[in-house]
Amino acid sequence: MSNQDAQVRWENLLEAESEFFRARRRVIEVGDSLVSLIRRALQIPSERGTALRLLLVVDVTQRMSHFSELMQLASVGHADVDLCRKVIQSIPGYWVESNLKAEILPILEGGGSEEYRRLAELLTELNSQLLNDLVEMALSSDDEDINEVGHDFRRF
């Protein structure tokens, strides 16, 4: 490839990046509609990554307003689970810690080993005191797979 071709590609990339930032700014400026746009996008796998990356750059109150959906997404395995955890970790820790239990308990009550494991991973990353509660719940479960999660995370 010639230097001229490389330069043209570089300039195309610069323009595409500038257009991306302009488009993102226009979406952020939609105001109250942004909450519903993001809420819908979080449920569509092909749009979820974009919504999560957008949440990383909007005001923290936007992230907080989607905490319930973020916790649901963090409780199962999917392509964007790490990005989802990153968004949760970008919310102030005191706020997350004070809201975790209300979100986690209903998920665990209706969940299986997948939910226990994904939430144990998240709580480990958050250094949350709730990990001990989750481990105790898992260890007391009659479900062998859930019980295994308790054994796996007991050491943390």
Backbone hydrogen bonds, N-H to C=O, Kabsch-Sander energy under -0.5 kcal/mol:
donor,donor_aa,acceptor,acceptor_aa,energy
6,A,2,S,-2.4
7,Q,3,N,-2.4
8,V,4,Q,-2.2
9,R,5,D,-2.3
10,W,6,A,-2.3
11,E,7,Q,-2.5
12,N,8,V,-2.3
13,L,9,R,-2.3
14,L,10,W,-2.5
15,E,11,E,-2.3
16,A,12,N,-2.6
17,E,13,L,-2.6
18,S,14,L,-2.3
19,E,15,E,-2.5
20,F,16,A,-2.3
21,F,17,E,-2.3
22,R,18,S,-2.1
23,A,19,E,-2.8
24,R,20,F,-2.7
25,R,21,F,-2.2
26,R,22,R,-2.2
27,V,23,A,-2.0
28,I,24,R,-2.5
29,E,25,R,-1.7
30,V,27,V,-1.8
31,G,28,I,-1.0
33,S,30,V,-1.0
34,L,31,G,-2.1
35,V,32,D,-0.9
36,S,32,D,-0.7
37,L,33,S,-2.3
38,I,34,L,-2.7
39,R,35,V,-2.6
40,R,36,S,-2.3
41,A,37,L,-2.4
42,L,38,I,-2.5
43,Q,39,R,-0.5
43,Q,40,R,-1.3
44,I,41,A,-1.4
47,E,44,I,-2.3
48,R,44,I,-1.8
49,G,45,P,-0.6
51,A,47,E,-2.1
52,L,48,R,-2.7
53,R,49,G,-2.5
54,L,50,T,-2.2
55,L,51,A,-2.2
56,L,52,L,-1.1
57,V,54,L,-1.6
58,V,54,L,-1.2
62,Q,59,D,-1.6
63,R,59,D,-1.1
64,M,60,V,-2.5
65,S,61,T,-1.9
66,H,62,Q,-0.7
66,H,63,R,-1.0
67,F,64,M,-1.6
70,L,66,H,-2.6
71,M,67,F,-2.6
72,Q,68,S,-2.1
73,L,69,E,-2.5
74,A,70,L,-2.2
75,S,71,M,-0.7
75,S,72,Q,-0.9
76,V,73,L,-1.1
81,V,78,H,-1.6
84,C,80,D,-2.6
85,R,81,V,-2.3
86,K,82,D,-2.1
87,V,83,L,-2.0
88,I,84,C,-2.2
89,Q,85,R,-2.7
90,S,86,K,-0.9
90,S,87,V,-0.7
91,I,88,I,-1.4
95,W,92,P,-0.6
96,V,92,P,-2.2
97,E,93,G,-3.0
98,S,94,Y,-1.7
99,N,95,W,-0.9
99,N,96,V,-1.1
100,L,96,V,-1.5
101,K,97,E,-0.6
103,E,99,N,-0.9
103,E,100,L,-1.0
104,I,100,L,-3.0
105,L,101,K,-2.1
107,I,103,E,-0.9
108,L,104,I,-2.7
109,E,105,L,-2.5
110,G,106,P,-1.4
111,G,108,L,-0.7
116,Y,112,G,-2.2
117,R,113,S,-2.8
118,R,114,E,-2.7
119,L,115,E,-2.4
120,A,116,Y,-2.3
121,E,117,R,-2.4
122,L,118,R,-2.1
123,L,119,L,-3.0
124,T,120,A,-2.0
125,E,121,E,-2.1
126,L,122,L,-2.2
127,N,123,L,-0.6
127,N,124,T,-0.8
128,S,123,L,-2.3
131,L,128,S,-1.3
132,N,129,Q,-1.0
133,D,129,Q,-0.7
134,L,130,L,-2.5
135,V,131,L,-2.8
136,E,132,N,-2.3
137,M,133,D,-2.5
138,A,134,L,-2.7
139,L,135,V,-2.8
140,S,136,E,-1.5
141,S,138,A,-1.2
144,E,142,D,-0.6
147,N,143,D,-2.8
148,E,144,E,-2.0
149,V,145,D,-1.2
150,G,146,I,-1.6
151,H,147,N,-1.9
152,D,148,E,-2.7
153,F,149,V,-2.1
154,R,150,G,-0.8
156,F,153,F,-1.4
